[in-house]
């Protein structure tokens, strides 16, 4: 779970926690996420009066927004130096 999205950077790879989204996403999208739950952060979306959604470009080419608690950081990110 992401606790502070202000530390994320555009193009950072994130992982969708499928168990957290299975009740709100279409079955077709869930099946795709089960195959590859990663996506690249491409922006933010105001989803209600006090929360932001994180917009991911998924590996299948579509974009979808998620709440912070529905995502986690991955260990591999573009530009990351070990």
PyMOL Python script that loads the backbone (N, CA, C, O; Angstrom):
from pymol import cmd

cmd.read_pdbstr("""\
ATOM      1  N   UNK A   1       0.833  -1.169   0.000  1.00  0.00           N
ATOM      2  CA  UNK A   1       0.000   0.000   0.000  1.00  0.00           C
ATOM      3  C   UNK A   1       0.888   1.247   0.000  1.00  0.00           C
ATOM      4  O   UNK A   1       1.876   1.317   0.731  1.00  0.00           O
ATOM      5  N   UNK A   2       0.530   2.208  -0.812  1.00  0.00           N
ATOM      6  CA  UNK A   2       1.258   3.472  -0.852  1.00  0.00           C
ATOM      7  C   UNK A   2       0.681   4.375   0.230  1.00  0.00           C
ATOM      8  O   UNK A   2      -0.530   4.582   0.298  1.00  0.00           O
ATOM      9  N   UNK A   3       1.546   4.902   1.064  1.00  0.00           N
ATOM     10  CA  UNK A   3       1.083   5.754   2.156  1.00  0.00           C
ATOM     11  C   UNK A   3       1.258   7.234   1.859  1.00  0.00           C
ATOM     12  O   UNK A   3       0.548   8.062   2.429  1.00  0.00           O
ATOM     13  N   UNK A   4       2.193   7.585   0.974  1.00  0.00           N
ATOM     14  CA  UNK A   4       2.453   8.982   0.666  1.00  0.00           C
ATOM     15  C   UNK A   4       2.760   9.125  -0.817  1.00  0.00           C
ATOM     16  O   UNK A   4       3.902   8.953  -1.242  1.00  0.00           O
ATOM     17  N   UNK A   5       1.740   9.437  -1.598  1.00  0.00           N
ATOM     18  CA  UNK A   5       1.927   9.516  -3.045  1.00  0.00           C
ATOM     19  C   UNK A   5       2.730  10.745  -3.468  1.00  0.00           C
ATOM     20  O   UNK A   5       3.128  10.846  -4.629  1.00  0.00           O
ATOM     21  N   UNK A   6       2.975  11.676  -2.552  1.00  0.00           N
ATOM     22  CA  UNK A   6       3.754  12.867  -2.921  1.00  0.00           C
ATOM     23  C   UNK A   6       5.208  12.523  -3.227  1.00  0.00           C
ATOM     24  O   UNK A   6       5.917  13.321  -3.841  1.00  0.00           O
ATOM     25  N   UNK A   7       5.656  11.344  -2.806  1.00  0.00           N
ATOM     26  CA  UNK A   7       7.037  10.926  -3.062  1.00  0.00           C
ATOM     27  C   UNK A   7       7.190  10.137  -4.360  1.00  0.00           C
ATOM     28  O   UNK A   7       8.304   9.780  -4.743  1.00  0.00           O
ATOM     29  N   UNK A   8       6.078   9.865  -5.035  1.00  0.00           N
ATOM     30  CA  UNK A   8       6.121   9.135  -6.296  1.00  0.00           C
ATOM     31  C   UNK A   8       6.507  10.079  -7.425  1.00  0.00           C
ATOM     32  O   UNK A   8       6.310  11.290  -7.328  1.00  0.00           O
ATOM     33  N   UNK A   9       7.055   9.522  -8.490  1.00  0.00           N
ATOM     34  CA  UNK A   9       7.425  10.331  -9.655  1.00  0.00           C
ATOM     35  C   UNK A   9       6.730   9.783 -10.903  1.00  0.00           C
ATOM     36  O   UNK A   9       6.462   8.587 -11.016  1.00  0.00           O
ATOM     37  N   UNK A  10       6.449  10.687 -11.826  1.00  0.00           N
ATOM     38  CA  UNK A  10       5.836  10.287 -13.095  1.00  0.00           C
ATOM     39  C   UNK A  10       6.741   9.247 -13.766  1.00  0.00           C
ATOM     40  O   UNK A  10       7.966   9.354 -13.724  1.00  0.00           O
ATOM     41  N   UNK A  11       6.132   8.269 -14.369  1.00  0.00           N
ATOM     42  CA  UNK A  11       6.773   7.125 -15.043  1.00  0.00           C
ATOM     43  C   UNK A  11       7.263   6.054 -14.071  1.00  0.00           C
ATOM     44  O   UNK A  11       7.854   5.065 -14.504  1.00  0.00           O
ATOM     45  N   UNK A  12       7.036   6.223 -12.792  1.00  0.00           N
ATOM     46  CA  UNK A  12       7.407   5.192 -11.815  1.00  0.00           C
ATOM     47  C   UNK A  12       6.488   3.989 -11.989  1.00  0.00           C
ATOM     48  O   UNK A  12       5.282   4.148 -12.181  1.00  0.00           O
ATOM     49  N   UNK A  13       7.049   2.799 -11.922  1.00  0.00           N
ATOM     50  CA  UNK A  13       6.247   1.583 -12.016  1.00  0.00           C
ATOM     51  C   UNK A  13       5.609   1.279 -10.671  1.00  0.00           C
ATOM     52  O   UNK A  13       6.260   1.325  -9.628  1.00  0.00           O
ATOM     53  N   UNK A  14       4.325   0.967 -10.720  1.00  0.00           N
ATOM     54  CA  UNK A  14       3.575   0.616  -9.525  1.00  0.00           C
ATOM     55  C   UNK A  14       2.840  -0.684  -9.778  1.00  0.00           C
ATOM     56  O   UNK A  14       2.599  -1.070 -10.922  1.00  0.00           O
ATOM     57  N   UNK A  15       2.491  -1.350  -8.697  1.00  0.00           N
ATOM     58  CA  UNK A  15       1.783  -2.631  -8.795  1.00  0.00           C
ATOM     59  C   UNK A  15       0.380  -2.469  -8.236  1.00  0.00           C
ATOM     60  O   UNK A  15       0.198  -1.926  -7.146  1.00  0.00           O
ATOM     61  N   UNK A  16      -0.609  -2.939  -8.980  1.00  0.00           N
ATOM     62  CA  UNK A  16      -1.993  -2.924  -8.531  1.00  0.00           C
ATOM     63  C   UNK A  16      -2.207  -4.116  -7.603  1.00  0.00           C
ATOM     64  O   UNK A  16      -1.894  -5.253  -7.955  1.00  0.00           O
ATOM     65  N   UNK A  17      -2.738  -3.847  -6.423  1.00  0.00           N
ATOM     66  CA  UNK A  17      -3.093  -4.910  -5.486  1.00  0.00           C
ATOM     67  C   UNK A  17      -4.487  -5.407  -5.887  1.00  0.00           C
ATOM     68  O   UNK A  17      -5.501  -4.838  -5.482  1.00  0.00           O
ATOM     69  N   UNK A  18      -4.520  -6.462  -6.680  1.00  0.00           N
ATOM     70  CA  UNK A  18      -5.757  -6.945  -7.294  1.00  0.00           C
ATOM     71  C   UNK A  18      -6.827  -7.252  -6.251  1.00  0.00           C
ATOM     72  O   UNK A  18      -8.009  -7.016  -6.501  1.00  0.00           O
ATOM     73  N   UNK A  19      -6.447  -7.762  -5.108  1.00  0.00           N
ATOM     74  CA  UNK A  19      -7.428  -8.075  -4.060  1.00  0.00           C
ATOM     75  C   UNK A  19      -8.167  -6.823  -3.584  1.00  0.00           C
ATOM     76  O   UNK A  19      -9.300  -6.909  -3.111  1.00  0.00           O
ATOM     77  N   UNK A  20      -7.530  -5.675  -3.710  1.00  0.00           N
ATOM     78  CA  UNK A  20      -8.139  -4.421  -3.270  1.00  0.00           C
ATOM     79  C   UNK A  20      -9.126  -3.847  -4.291  1.00  0.00           C
ATOM     80  O   UNK A  20      -9.980  -3.039  -3.928  1.00  0.00           O
ATOM     81  N   UNK A  21      -9.023  -4.247  -5.547  1.00  0.00           N
ATOM     82  CA  UNK A  21      -9.850  -3.652  -6.610  1.00  0.00           C
ATOM     83  C   UNK A  21     -10.858  -4.621  -7.211  1.00  0.00           C
ATOM     84  O   UNK A  21     -11.651  -4.225  -8.065  1.00  0.00           O
ATOM     85  N   UNK A  22     -10.846  -5.861  -6.793  1.00  0.00           N
ATOM     86  CA  UNK A  22     -11.666  -6.874  -7.462  1.00  0.00           C
ATOM     87  C   UNK A  22     -13.164  -6.584  -7.416  1.00  0.00           C
ATOM     88  O   UNK A  22     -13.906  -7.073  -8.267  1.00  0.00           O
ATOM     89  N   UNK A  23     -13.622  -5.801  -6.444  1.00  0.00           N
ATOM     90  CA  UNK A  23     -15.047  -5.506  -6.337  1.00  0.00           C
ATOM     91  C   UNK A  23     -15.494  -4.306  -7.170  1.00  0.00           C
ATOM     92  O   UNK A  23     -16.694  -4.094  -7.342  1.00  0.00           O
ATOM     93  N   UNK A  24     -14.549  -3.516  -7.690  1.00  0.00           N
ATOM     94  CA  UNK A  24     -14.965  -2.300  -8.392  1.00  0.00           C
ATOM     95  C   UNK A  24     -14.554  -2.227  -9.864  1.00  0.00           C
ATOM     96  O   UNK A  24     -14.963  -1.304 -10.568  1.00  0.00           O
ATOM     97  N   UNK A  25     -13.773  -3.162 -10.326  1.00  0.00           N
ATOM     98  CA  UNK A  25     -13.330  -3.118 -11.717  1.00  0.00           C
ATOM     99  C   UNK A  25     -14.039  -4.179 -12.563  1.00  0.00           C
ATOM    100  O   UNK A  25     -14.458  -5.214 -12.046  1.00  0.00           O
ATOM    101  N   UNK A  26     -14.170  -3.915 -13.858  1.00  0.00           N
ATOM    102  CA  UNK A  26     -14.778  -4.907 -14.753  1.00  0.00           C
ATOM    103  C   UNK A  26     -13.950  -6.195 -14.796  1.00  0.00           C
ATOM    104  O   UNK A  26     -12.728  -6.171 -14.652  1.00  0.00           O
ATOM    105  N   UNK A  27     -14.637  -7.303 -14.997  1.00  0.00           N
ATOM    106  CA  UNK A  27     -13.990  -8.615 -15.007  1.00  0.00           C
ATOM    107  C   UNK A  27     -12.865  -8.696 -16.037  1.00  0.00           C
ATOM    108  O   UNK A  27     -11.817  -9.280 -15.763  1.00  0.00           O
ATOM    109  N   UNK A  28     -13.073  -8.118 -17.215  1.00  0.00           N
ATOM    110  CA  UNK A  28     -12.050  -8.162 -18.269  1.00  0.00           C
ATOM    111  C   UNK A  28     -10.761  -7.492 -17.803  1.00  0.00           C
ATOM    112  O   UNK A  28      -9.672  -8.017 -18.036  1.00  0.00           O
ATOM    113  N   UNK A  29     -10.874  -6.350 -17.155  1.00  0.00           N
ATOM    114  CA  UNK A  29      -9.702  -5.647 -16.648  1.00  0.00           C
ATOM    115  C   UNK A  29      -9.040  -6.438 -15.521  1.00  0.00           C
ATOM    116  O   UNK A  29      -7.813  -6.504 -15.447  1.00  0.00           O
ATOM    117  N   UNK A  30      -9.837  -7.029 -14.656  1.00  0.00           N
ATOM    118  CA  UNK A  30      -9.277  -7.851 -13.574  1.00  0.00           C
ATOM    119  C   UNK A  30      -8.471  -9.029 -14.116  1.00  0.00           C
ATOM    120  O   UNK A  30      -7.401  -9.344 -13.597  1.00  0.00           O
ATOM    121  N   UNK A  31      -8.979  -9.666 -15.142  1.00  0.00           N
ATOM    122  CA  UNK A  31      -8.255 -10.796 -15.744  1.00  0.00           C
ATOM    123  C   UNK A  31      -6.916 -10.339 -16.316  1.00  0.00           C
ATOM    124  O   UNK A  31      -5.918 -11.052 -16.214  1.00  0.00           O
ATOM    125  N   UNK A  32      -6.897  -9.157 -16.916  1.00  0.00           N
ATOM    126  CA  UNK A  32      -5.648  -8.623 -17.446  1.00  0.00           C
ATOM    127  C   UNK A  32      -4.679  -8.299 -16.311  1.00  0.00           C
ATOM    128  O   UNK A  32      -3.479  -8.551 -16.424  1.00  0.00           O
ATOM    129  N   UNK A  33      -5.201  -7.738 -15.217  1.00  0.00           N
ATOM    130  CA  UNK A  33      -4.347  -7.400 -14.076  1.00  0.00           C
ATOM    131  C   UNK A  33      -3.784  -8.643 -13.389  1.00  0.00           C
ATOM    132  O   UNK A  33      -2.693  -8.596 -12.822  1.00  0.00           O
ATOM    133  N   UNK A  34      -4.508  -9.731 -13.436  1.00  0.00           N
ATOM    134  CA  UNK A  34      -3.992 -10.979 -12.864  1.00  0.00           C
ATOM    135  C   UNK A  34      -2.774 -11.467 -13.648  1.00  0.00           C
ATOM    136  O   UNK A  34      -1.874 -12.083 -13.076  1.00  0.00           O
ATOM    137  N   UNK A  35      -2.743 -11.197 -14.944  1.00  0.00           N
ATOM    138  CA  UNK A  35      -1.599 -11.581 -15.771  1.00  0.00           C
ATOM    139  C   UNK A  35      -0.408 -10.664 -15.527  1.00  0.00           C
ATOM    140  O   UNK A  35       0.729 -11.124 -15.428  1.00  0.00           O
ATOM    141  N   UNK A  36      -0.676  -9.362 -15.430  1.00  0.00           N
ATOM    142  CA  UNK A  36       0.389  -8.389 -15.197  1.00  0.00           C
ATOM    143  C   UNK A  36      -0.193  -7.190 -14.455  1.00  0.00           C
ATOM    144  O   UNK A  36      -0.848  -6.346 -15.067  1.00  0.00           O
ATOM    145  N   UNK A  37       0.035  -7.102 -13.155  1.00  0.00           N
ATOM    146  CA  UNK A  37      -0.567  -6.045 -12.343  1.00  0.00           C
ATOM    147  C   UNK A  37       0.236  -4.743 -12.298  1.00  0.00           C
ATOM    148  O   UNK A  37      -0.046  -3.884 -11.462  1.00  0.00           O
ATOM    149  N   UNK A  38       1.220  -4.577 -13.169  1.00  0.00           N
ATOM    150  CA  UNK A  38       2.050  -3.376 -13.098  1.00  0.00           C
ATOM    151  C   UNK A  38       1.599  -2.314 -14.093  1.00  0.00           C
ATOM    152  O   UNK A  38       0.997  -2.607 -15.126  1.00  0.00           O
ATOM    153  N   UNK A  39       1.911  -1.084 -13.746  1.00  0.00           N
ATOM    154  CA  UNK A  39       1.609   0.034 -14.617  1.00  0.00           C
ATOM    155  C   UNK A  39       2.513   1.204 -14.299  1.00  0.00           C
ATOM    156  O   UNK A  39       3.137   1.262 -13.240  1.00  0.00           O
ATOM    157  N   UNK A  40       2.570   2.131 -15.230  1.00  0.00           N
ATOM    158  CA  UNK A  40       3.424   3.306 -15.106  1.00  0.00           C
ATOM    159  C   UNK A  40       2.567   4.489 -14.661  1.00  0.00           C
ATOM    160  O   UNK A  40       1.518   4.748 -15.250  1.00  0.00           O
ATOM    161  N   UNK A  41       3.002   5.204 -13.632  1.00  0.00           N
ATOM    162  CA  UNK A  41       2.295   6.380 -13.152  1.00  0.00           C
ATOM    163  C   UNK A  41       2.360   7.474 -14.205  1.00  0.00           C
ATOM    164  O   UNK A  41       3.445   7.906 -14.594  1.00  0.00           O
ATOM    165  N   UNK A  42       1.190   7.924 -14.666  1.00  0.00           N
ATOM    166  CA  UNK A  42       1.158   8.965 -15.691  1.00  0.00           C
ATOM    167  C   UNK A  42       0.450  10.229 -15.226  1.00  0.00           C
ATOM    168  O   UNK A  42       0.484  11.241 -15.926  1.00  0.00           O
ATOM    169  N   UNK A  43      -0.192  10.194 -14.061  1.00  0.00           N
ATOM    170  CA  UNK A  43      -0.867  11.390 -13.584  1.00  0.00           C
ATOM    171  C   UNK A  43      -1.706  11.144 -12.350  1.00  0.00           C
ATOM    172  O   UNK A  43      -1.664  10.081 -11.731  1.00  0.00           O
ATOM    173  N   UNK A  44      -2.474  12.176 -12.017  1.00  0.00           N
ATOM    174  CA  UNK A  44      -3.324  12.146 -10.828  1.00  0.00           C
ATOM    175  C   UNK A  44      -4.731  12.559 -11.218  1.00  0.00           C
ATOM    176  O   UNK A  44      -4.930  13.234 -12.228  1.00  0.00           O
ATOM    177  N   UNK A  45      -5.710  12.150 -10.412  1.00  0.00           N
ATOM    178  CA  UNK A  45      -7.113  12.471 -10.685  1.00  0.00           C
ATOM    179  C   UNK A  45      -7.789  12.786  -9.365  1.00  0.00           C
ATOM    180  O   UNK A  45      -7.645  12.038  -8.397  1.00  0.00           O
ATOM    181  N   UNK A  46      -8.530  13.895  -9.318  1.00  0.00           N
ATOM    182  CA  UNK A  46      -9.318  14.203  -8.130  1.00  0.00           C
ATOM    183  C   UNK A  46     -10.544  13.296  -8.159  1.00  0.00           C
ATOM    184  O   UNK A  46     -11.340  13.360  -9.096  1.00  0.00           O
ATOM    185  N   UNK A  47     -10.701  12.457  -7.146  1.00  0.00           N
ATOM    186  CA  UNK A  47     -11.801  11.499  -7.165  1.00  0.00           C
ATOM    187  C   UNK A  47     -12.913  11.853  -6.206  1.00  0.00           C
ATOM    188  O   UNK A  47     -14.040  11.390  -6.383  1.00  0.00           O
ATOM    189  N   UNK A  48     -12.637  12.653  -5.202  1.00  0.00           N
ATOM    190  CA  UNK A  48     -13.683  13.211  -4.360  1.00  0.00           C
ATOM    191  C   UNK A  48     -13.094  14.431  -3.654  1.00  0.00           C
ATOM    192  O   UNK A  48     -11.989  14.862  -3.981  1.00  0.00           O
ATOM    193  N   UNK A  49     -13.797  14.966  -2.726  1.00  0.00           N
ATOM    194  CA  UNK A  49     -13.377  16.212  -2.099  1.00  0.00           C
ATOM    195  C   UNK A  49     -12.056  16.191  -1.371  1.00  0.00           C
ATOM    196  O   UNK A  49     -11.469  17.251  -1.151  1.00  0.00           O
ATOM    197  N   UNK A  50     -11.562  15.026  -0.987  1.00  0.00           N
ATOM    198  CA  UNK A  50     -10.314  14.997  -0.214  1.00  0.00           C
ATOM    199  C   UNK A  50      -9.355  13.882  -0.600  1.00  0.00           C
ATOM    200  O   UNK A  50      -8.404  13.614   0.134  1.00  0.00           O
ATOM    201  N   UNK A  51      -9.577  13.236  -1.713  1.00  0.00           N
ATOM    202  CA  UNK A  51      -8.671  12.164  -2.138  1.00  0.00           C
ATOM    203  C   UNK A  51      -8.303  12.318  -3.605  1.00  0.00           C
ATOM    204  O   UNK A  51      -9.079  12.814  -4.422  1.00  0.00           O
ATOM    205  N   UNK A  52      -7.097  11.877  -3.905  1.00  0.00           N
ATOM    206  CA  UNK A  52      -6.627  11.833  -5.279  1.00  0.00           C
ATOM    207  C   UNK A  52      -6.523  10.385  -5.714  1.00  0.00           C
ATOM    208  O   UNK A  52      -6.239   9.500  -4.907  1.00  0.00           O
ATOM    209  N   UNK A  53      -6.753  10.152  -6.984  1.00  0.00           N
ATOM    210  CA  UNK A  53      -6.480   8.855  -7.569  1.00  0.00           C
ATOM    211  C   UNK A  53      -5.178   8.947  -8.341  1.00  0.00           C
ATOM    212  O   UNK A  53      -4.796  10.016  -8.816  1.00  0.00           O
ATOM    213  N   UNK A  54      -4.510   7.829  -8.457  1.00  0.00           N
ATOM    214  CA  UNK A  54      -3.276   7.758  -9.231  1.00  0.00           C
ATOM    215  C   UNK A  54      -3.614   7.105 -10.565  1.00  0.00           C
ATOM    216  O   UNK A  54      -4.200   6.023 -10.597  1.00  0.00           O
ATOM    217  N   UNK A  55      -3.252   7.751 -11.657  1.00  0.00           N
ATOM    218  CA  UNK A  55      -3.575   7.250 -12.991  1.00  0.00           C
ATOM    219  C   UNK A  55      -2.386   6.458 -13.503  1.00  0.00           C
ATOM    220  O   UNK A  55      -1.273   6.974 -13.602  1.00  0.00           O
ATOM    221  N   UNK A  56      -2.639   5.187 -13.829  1.00  0.00           N
ATOM    222  CA  UNK A  56      -1.598   4.313 -14.355  1.00  0.00           C
ATOM    223  C   UNK A  56      -1.856   3.993 -15.818  1.00  0.00           C
ATOM    224  O   UNK A  56      -3.000   3.825 -16.242  1.00  0.00           O
ATOM    225  N   UNK A  57      -0.773   3.912 -16.581  1.00  0.00           N
ATOM    226  CA  UNK A  57      -0.837   3.337 -17.913  1.00  0.00           C
ATOM    227  C   UNK A  57      -0.431   1.887 -17.737  1.00  0.00           C
ATOM    228  O   UNK A  57       0.721   1.583 -17.431  1.00  0.00           O
ATOM    229  N   UNK A  58      -1.382   1.005 -17.934  1.00  0.00           N
ATOM    230  CA  UNK A  58      -1.139  -0.423 -17.718  1.00  0.00           C
ATOM    231  C   UNK A  58      -0.381  -1.008 -18.896  1.00  0.00           C
ATOM    232  O   UNK A  58      -0.363  -0.428 -19.982  1.00  0.00           O
ATOM    233  N   UNK A  59       0.242  -2.155 -18.681  1.00  0.00           N
ATOM    234  CA  UNK A  59       1.075  -2.754 -19.723  1.00  0.00           C
ATOM    235  C   UNK A  59       0.288  -3.125 -20.975  1.00  0.00           C
ATOM    236  O   UNK A  59       0.866  -3.258 -22.054  1.00  0.00           O
ATOM    237  N   UNK A  60      -1.034  -3.295 -20.841  1.00  0.00           N
ATOM    238  CA  UNK A  60      -1.842  -3.623 -22.020  1.00  0.00           C
ATOM    239  C   UNK A  60      -2.227  -2.371 -22.803  1.00  0.00           C
ATOM    240  O   UNK A  60      -2.957  -2.451 -23.790  1.00  0.00           O
ATOM    241  N   UNK A  61      -1.723  -1.193 -22.353  1.00  0.00           N
ATOM    242  CA  UNK A  61      -1.909   0.044 -23.104  1.00  0.00           C
ATOM    243  C   UNK A  61      -3.061   0.921 -22.651  1.00  0.00           C
ATOM    244  O   UNK A  61      -3.197   2.041 -23.142  1.00  0.00           O
ATOM    245  N   UNK A  62      -3.888   0.458 -21.741  1.00  0.00           N
ATOM    246  CA  UNK A  62      -5.007   1.261 -21.270  1.00  0.00           C
ATOM    247  C   UNK A  62      -4.596   2.067 -20.033  1.00  0.00           C
ATOM    248  O   UNK A  62      -3.594   1.760 -19.386  1.00  0.00           O
ATOM    249  N   UNK A  63      -5.374   3.089 -19.718  1.00  0.00           N
ATOM    250  CA  UNK A  63      -5.132   3.844 -18.493  1.00  0.00           C
ATOM    251  C   UNK A  63      -6.295   3.622 -17.541  1.00  0.00           C
ATOM    252  O   UNK A  63      -7.439   3.439 -17.958  1.00  0.00           O
ATOM    253  N   UNK A  64      -5.980   3.642 -16.261  1.00  0.00           N
ATOM    254  CA  UNK A  64      -6.988   3.417 -15.218  1.00  0.00           C
ATOM    255  C   UNK A  64      -6.508   4.118 -13.963  1.00  0.00           C
ATOM    256  O   UNK A  64      -5.306   4.149 -13.697  1.00  0.00           O
ATOM    257  N   UNK A  65      -7.424   4.686 -13.181  1.00  0.00           N
ATOM    258  CA  UNK A  65      -7.019   5.310 -11.920  1.00  0.00           C
ATOM    259  C   UNK A  65      -7.274   4.359 -10.759  1.00  0.00           C
ATOM    260  O   UNK A  65      -8.150   3.496 -10.810  1.00  0.00           O
ATOM    261  N   UNK A  66      -6.477   4.548  -9.709  1.00  0.00           N
ATOM    262  CA  UNK A  66      -6.572   3.733  -8.498  1.00  0.00           C
ATOM    263  C   UNK A  66      -6.350   4.617  -7.275  1.00  0.00           C
ATOM    264  O   UNK A  66      -5.682   5.648  -7.359  1.00  0.00           O
ATOM    265  N   UNK A  67      -6.914   4.210  -6.142  1.00  0.00           N
ATOM    266  CA  UNK A  67      -6.613   4.871  -4.877  1.00  0.00           C
ATOM    267  C   UNK A  67      -5.227   4.436  -4.412  1.00  0.00           C
ATOM    268  O   UNK A  67      -4.733   3.387  -4.824  1.00  0.00           O
ATOM    269  N   UNK A  68      -4.601   5.240  -3.555  1.00  0.00           N
ATOM    270  CA  UNK A  68      -3.267   4.907  -3.023  1.00  0.00           C
ATOM    271  C   UNK A  68      -3.236   3.527  -2.381  1.00  0.00           C
ATOM    272  O   UNK A  68      -2.287   2.768  -2.578  1.00  0.00           O
ATOM    273  N   UNK A  69      -4.278   3.199  -1.607  1.00  0.00           N
ATOM    274  CA  UNK A  69      -4.268   1.919  -0.879  1.00  0.00           C
ATOM    275  C   UNK A  69      -4.433   0.705  -1.799  1.00  0.00           C
ATOM    276  O   UNK A  69      -4.287  -0.434  -1.354  1.00  0.00           O
ATOM    277  N   UNK A  70      -4.736   0.943  -3.075  1.00  0.00           N
ATOM    278  CA  UNK A  70      -4.886  -0.142  -4.038  1.00  0.00           C
ATOM    279  C   UNK A  70      -3.590  -0.437  -4.798  1.00  0.00           C
ATOM    280  O   UNK A  70      -3.545  -1.336  -5.638  1.00  0.00           O
ATOM    281  N   UNK A  71      -2.540   0.328  -4.496  1.00  0.00           N
ATOM    282  CA  UNK A  71      -1.272   0.207  -5.212  1.00  0.00           C
ATOM    283  C   UNK A  71      -0.115   0.008  -4.253  1.00  0.00           C
ATOM    284  O   UNK A  71      -0.205   0.330  -3.068  1.00  0.00           O
ATOM    285  N   UNK A  72       0.976  -0.529  -4.787  1.00  0.00           N
ATOM    286  CA  UNK A  72       2.222  -0.612  -4.024  1.00  0.00           C
ATOM    287  C   UNK A  72       3.374  -0.320  -4.976  1.00  0.00           C
ATOM    288  O   UNK A  72       3.245  -0.441  -6.194  1.00  0.00           O
ATOM    289  N   UNK A  73       4.498   0.066  -4.391  1.00  0.00           N
ATOM    290  CA  UNK A  73       5.674   0.346  -5.205  1.00  0.00           C
ATOM    291  C   UNK A  73       6.354  -0.955  -5.586  1.00  0.00           C
ATOM    292  O   UNK A  73       6.308  -1.937  -4.845  1.00  0.00           O
ATOM    293  N   UNK A  74       6.987  -0.950  -6.751  1.00  0.00           N
ATOM    294  CA  UNK A  74       7.752  -2.118  -7.182  1.00  0.00           C
ATOM    295  C   UNK A  74       9.219  -1.857  -6.907  1.00  0.00           C
ATOM    296  O   UNK A  74       9.601  -0.734  -6.579  1.00  0.00           O
ATOM    297  N   UNK A  75      10.039  -2.876  -7.035  1.00  0.00           N
ATOM    298  CA  UNK A  75      11.463  -2.724  -6.814  1.00  0.00           C
ATOM    299  C   UNK A  75      12.198  -2.267  -8.056  1.00  0.00           C
ATOM    300  O   UNK A  75      13.367  -1.890  -7.981  1.00  0.00           O
ATOM    301  N   UNK A  76      11.530  -2.295  -9.198  1.00  0.00           N
ATOM    302  CA  UNK A  76      12.185  -1.898 -10.442  1.00  0.00           C
ATOM    303  C   UNK A  76      11.451  -0.710 -11.039  1.00  0.00           C
ATOM    304  O   UNK A  76      10.253  -0.787 -11.311  1.00  0.00           O
ATOM    305  N   UNK A  77      12.164   0.381 -11.242  1.00  0.00           N
ATOM    306  CA  UNK A  77      11.583   1.577 -11.819  1.00  0.00           C
ATOM    307  C   UNK A  77      12.534   2.179 -12.836  1.00  0.00           C
ATOM    308  O   UNK A  77      13.751   2.123 -12.659  1.00  0.00           O
ATOM    309  N   UNK A  78      11.987   2.758 -13.905  1.00  0.00           N
ATOM    310  CA  UNK A  78      12.841   3.391 -14.900  1.00  0.00           C
ATOM    311  C   UNK A  78      13.698   4.485 -14.251  1.00  0.00           C
ATOM    312  O   UNK A  78      13.197   5.287 -13.462  1.00  0.00           O
ATOM    313  N   UNK A  79      14.952   4.510 -14.579  1.00  0.00           N
ATOM    314  CA  UNK A  79      15.838   5.535 -14.047  1.00  0.00           C
ATOM    315  C   UNK A  79      16.324   5.276 -12.641  1.00  0.00           C
ATOM    316  O   UNK A  79      17.108   6.057 -12.101  1.00  0.00           O
ATOM    317  N   UNK A  80      15.872   4.191 -12.039  1.00  0.00           N
ATOM    318  CA  UNK A  80      16.303   3.878 -10.676  1.00  0.00           C
ATOM    319  C   UNK A  80      17.733   3.377 -10.712  1.00  0.00           C
ATOM    320  O   UNK A  80      18.099   2.543 -11.540  1.00  0.00           O
ATOM    321  N   UNK A  81      18.521   3.895  -9.812  1.00  0.00           N
ATOM    322  CA  UNK A  81      19.901   3.463  -9.745  1.00  0.00           C
ATOM    323  C   UNK A  81      20.115   2.630  -8.505  1.00  0.00           C
ATOM    324  O   UNK A  81      19.740   3.027  -7.402  1.00  0.00           O
ATOM    325  N   UNK A  82      20.717   1.482  -8.691  1.00  0.00           N
ATOM    326  CA  UNK A  82      20.959   0.576  -7.552  1.00  0.00           C
ATOM    327  C   UNK A  82      22.306   0.850  -6.923  1.00  0.00           C
ATOM    328  O   UNK A  82      22.681   0.188  -5.955  1.00  0.00           O
TER     329      UNK A  82
END
""", "prot")
cmd.dss("prot")
cmd.show_as("cartoon", "prot")
cmd.util.cbc("prot")
cmd.orient("prot")
